[in-house]
Amino acid sequence: MRVIPLGTVFMELDALSGVIAYKHTGEYVTTVTAAVDRITINHPLKELCDLELSGQVTYATGRSSMEISLQVAKAPEEGTKVKKEDILMTCAFTMVSLDPSTKKPVAICPIKLETAEERRLFALGEKNSNEKKTMAKKTLRKQTPNDEESDLIHAMWLKQLEYHGKDPNLPTRKPENVIYMSQTVLHSSQIMQPQYRNRHNFMIFGGFLLKQTFELAFCCAAAFSHSRPTFVSLDPSTFENPVPVGSVLYLTATVAYTDPPLVTKTSAGDGVKDVSEGEGKEKYTRVQIRIDSKVRNIEHGETKPTGQFNYTFLVERDIRVMPQTYSEFMIWVDARRRAEKVKTSIDGLEGVEGDWAETGGKDDGKRVRVTE
């Protein structure tokens, strides 16, 4: 089967964003990856071909951070431009410039807007920046779930009681396609070797972390669905703390949300309904995998979180995840919010919902799978 090693592509994208960042700032600062704002498959490839990676700084206001927009496309013939239908993937990285000595943020030059396209990209970057600030204020660490989310949580809790037979009047057997969230967890750990370091020699290259988290997320989705997942998108993800060479990296993968979900609000918006055994079985399910990463300093034994990564895959199976504890419910709610944003962002893209809808999500032997 023909596949594209997406983990390696993610590494190359992070490396390219670093090159672009230094081309903008010069060598007098230290530039690090702060966040991956989104990676989305636009048009799945239909043949093996050379790929062209390109990007530019699209948002920089004179502060310490900048947004770099990149794309992966079928390499065009010499002297021609990339066609829209040849764009495989688009993404955006947020890079931050630090003082090499103090490691504190330093101001960088803003970009000069000269064309209508540059102004459009700048406005989009500004919108993304404002959305991230708004999401940070609405995080579940600062606000409780809203009324609709609370209703969904209560409905799932009631279903959980039925499945456990705690209500003798409502004996319900848990459907085979409903899996408890605690049963989906996968772990990995590895020592950070010098060959994975970045250009500053002491910390691990961010692209390597993307590769490792993606591969674990792929394994988690495959183990959960007993099928080969197809990558859809990487949601906004952050790098909280650097990972030193010689430390131990711990990764935990969890199926955080499935779409269609176990329960959802009614079309009238006046309640919730169970969709685990609806009128007809769903053929495909979007599976969102959450990767939590932390690093342990071997000498001192201290552990720090290094980031959270959220991957969405499409699987050819009707399957649902069900949280049981309060912490799992919060993971589910957070993932549901992300899923709603993913729906909005990719429903208009021809590649994910258009091309895959035409073939029913099947690999017809002519399409190059972007899965592993």
N, C-alpha and C positions, 0 to 999 in steps of 0.2 A: 504494500500500500504506500502511495506517495504522501508524505507528510512534510510539513515545515516545522523545524524545531523552534517553536515560539520562544522558549526560554532563552535561547541564544540570540534571537532577534531582539528581545528585551534588553539583553546585555549591550548589544550594539547600539540600541537607541539611547541608552543612558550614557554610553561613551561618546556618542555624537553630540548629545546635549552638552556634555562637558567641553568638548572642542569648540562648539558654538559660543558657549558662555565665555571662555577665555579669549576668543576672538573679539568679543565685545568689551570685556573688562581689561584685557592685558594680563600680564603675568605677575603683577604686583600684589594680587589678592589670592586668597584661597577660596575656591568655589566648590560647594558641596550640593548634592541633591537633597532638597527639602521635602518634596512631595511629587507624586505622579498624579496629575489631575484626572486623567482618563486615558485609557487605551481601548479603542473600539475597532472591530472588524467592519469595514465598509463594504467591500466587494470580494467575496471569496474567490481565490484564483481557480481557473479552469484548466491550467496547464503549467507544467514546470517551466520556469523562466528565471532569468537574472532579476534581482531586485535592486532598486535604487532607494537609498535612505537619504532624506533631505530635511532641512529644517532651518529656522531662523528665530531670532528674538522678536517676539510679537508684543510684549508688554513689559515696559520698564519705565518707571516714573522718576528715577533718581534716588530711590531708596536702596536697600541692600539686596532686594530680591528681583528676579526677572522671570518671565514666563517664556519658555521656548516651545514652539509648536513644531512637530515633526510629522512626517508621513513616510510610509513604506509603499512603494508602487512598483509595478512592472517596469523594468528599465526600458525607456523609449529608444527608438532608433536615433542615431547621431543626427543632431540638428533639429530634432522635433521635441515637443513638450509632452509631458505626461498627460494622458487622457483621464477624465474623471472616472470612467469605468475601470481604469487600470489601477486605481488606488486601493491597495489591500487594507491598509491600516492607518489611522490617524491617532495622534496622542499629544499630550502637553506635559512638560516637566517644569516644576518650579525649582529654580536654582538660587542659592543664597551665597553672597560673597562675604568672606570673613577676613579680618586682619590676621596675617600669618603668625604674628607674635602673641597677641592677646586673645585670638579666636572670637573676637566680638564682631558683630555685623558692621560693615562699612558701606558708605554710599557709593553708588556706581552711576555712570552717565545714563541719562534717559535716552530713549531712542527718538530720532527725528522722523516724523511722518511726512512722506512726500507724495504718496499716491493714494487713490481711493481705496485700494485693496489693503494697504498698510493701515489706513484709518479704520477699516472694517475689522481687521484682525486685532487692532489695539482695543477697539470698543468691546470685542468679544472677550479679550483678556481681562478688561476691567470688569465686565459682567461676571466672569468666573471668580475673580478676586472677591467681589461683593457677595457672591453666593456662598463662598467658603466662610466668610465672616459671619453670615447669617446662620449657616449650619452650625458653626461653632457655638453660637449663642443658644441654639435649640437642642444641643446634645442632651441625651438622657441623664448625664451627670449633673445637669443644671436644671432640667425641667422634667416633670412627670409626664407619662404618656397622656395624649389627649383623650377625649371622650370616645372617639371611634376606636382607638387602639385599646383602651380599657375594656370596651365591649368585646373586642376580639379575644383579648386575653382571658376574660371570664368565660367566653364560649369554649375556648380550648380547654380550660380547666374543668368545665363540666363534662366535656368529651373524655377527658382523662379519667374522671371518676367512673364514667360508664365503662370504659375499657378495663378498669380494675375491678369492676363488679361490686363497687361500694354502694350502689343503689339497686337493691333487689327487684325493684319495680321496672328497672330499665336495663335488663341484661344485654349488653352489647359486646360483641367480639371485635377486637381491634383488626381492621382490614390489613391484609398482607402488604399493601402499598403504603402504609403509614409506619414510619420508622422514628423511634425516639431519638432526639438530638444527641443524647449522651452516648448512643451507640454508633455515632458517625465520626467520632473523634479519632484523628491520627496524629502521631507525634514523630518528630525527628530531632536529632541532635548531632552536631559535628563541630570539630575544632577548626578554627579559622586559620588556614595556612597562608604563608607569605605570598604565594602565587596569586592569591585573590585580592591583594592589597591595591589601593588606588595610587594615583601618581604622587601622593604625599607620604607614601611608604608605611605609615603606621596604622591606617584604618582600612577596612574592607571596602572594596568597590561596590557602590550601590547597585549596579547592574547585576552583580553576582547574587545579591540578596533577592532581586526580582526573579532571577532564574530559579533559585531554590524554592521560593514561596510559590511560584507558578507550578513547578513540578509536583510539589506536595499537594497543592490544590487540585491539580489534575487527578492525582492518585485518589484523593478523598472523594471527588465526584464520581470516579470510576467505581470505587469500592461501594459507594452508596447506591448507585444505579445499576451496577452489574452490566455496564455498557460503555462504549467509548464516547466520552464527552467531546463536544465541539465548543471551542472557546468563543465567547461572545464579547466580553469586555472586562477590563479592570477598572473598577470604580475608584474615585479619589482615595488615595492612600498616602500615608505620611511616614517619613523617617524621623523618629523622635530622638534617638540617641545614636551616636556612631558605634560601630562594631570594631573593636581593636583586634589586630593580629594576635593570635595566641589565645584568644578567649573562646568560650564554648557558646555556640548559637543554638537556642532551643526554639523550635517551631511547633505550633499546635494548629491543626486544621479542623474546622467544624462546619458541618452543613448548617448554615444560619437561616436559610429561607428557601422555600420552593414556590414557584409560580407556574400553575395555579396553587394557591395555599390550601391549608387544611380547612380553614374557615375564612369567609369573606363577608363583606357587607352586602345586603340585598340591593337589587337594582333601584328600589325606591329609596334606599338610604335610611330606612327606618328600623334596621335590625341587622342581625348576622345570620348566615346559613352555613351548614356543613356541606362542603363540596368534595369530600374524600370519596364518596360513592354517589356521584351525580348521575344525571340522565345518561351520559355516555362517557366512557373512559377517555381521558386525554391521551393523545399519542406522544406528545412531547412535553417536557417539563424544563423550565429554567431553574437551574440549581445555583444558589449563591454560596460560595465558600468563603469563610472568614479565616484568615491566617493571623494569629497572634505570635509575635516574635519577642524574645528576650535574650539578653546576653549575660553570661556569668564570667566575672573576672576570676581566673583560677587562683591567683596569688592571694587576693583579699576575700574571695567568696561572695562578693556583693553581686546582686542581680538587678538589671535595669531593663525596662521595656524598650525595644528598639523600633517598633512600628506595628501598624495594623494594615493588612492588605485584603482587599475584597474582590474576588474573582467571580464572574458569572459564566456558567456553561449551559449548553443545551444538550439534553439527553433524550434518547428515544425510548422513553418509558413513562408511564403514569405513576408517579411516586411523590409522597409528601413527607415532610419532616414535622415532628411534634415536640415542642419544648415541654419540660416538666417542672423545673425549678424557676424561682423568680429571676435568677441571673440568666437562665436560658430564654425566658420570656423577653428580657431586655435585649438580648442578642437578636432575637426574632424581630422585635419591633424596629430596632436600628437597621437591620437588613431589609425589612419591608420598606422603610423610607428610601433606602438606596435603590431598591427595585423599582419603585415608582418613578424615580428620577431616570433610571436606565431606560424604562419603557418610553418616557418622553423623548429621550435623546436618540434612541435607535429605531423607533417605529418609523421615522422618516427616512432612514437609510435603506437604500435598495439592497445592500449586500447581506444584511443580517436577516431581516424579515422578508424582503422581496425575493431574493434568489433562493433562500432556503424554503420559502413558502411554495415556490414553483415546483420544487422537487420533493416536497413533503419532508424536507430535512434529510433526505437520503443521499448517500454518496453514490452517484451514478457511474462511478469509474472514470469520469472525465474531470471531476472536481478534485483539486488538491486540498486535502484536509489540513486545517490549521489547528492541530489539537495537541501536539506534544513537543 
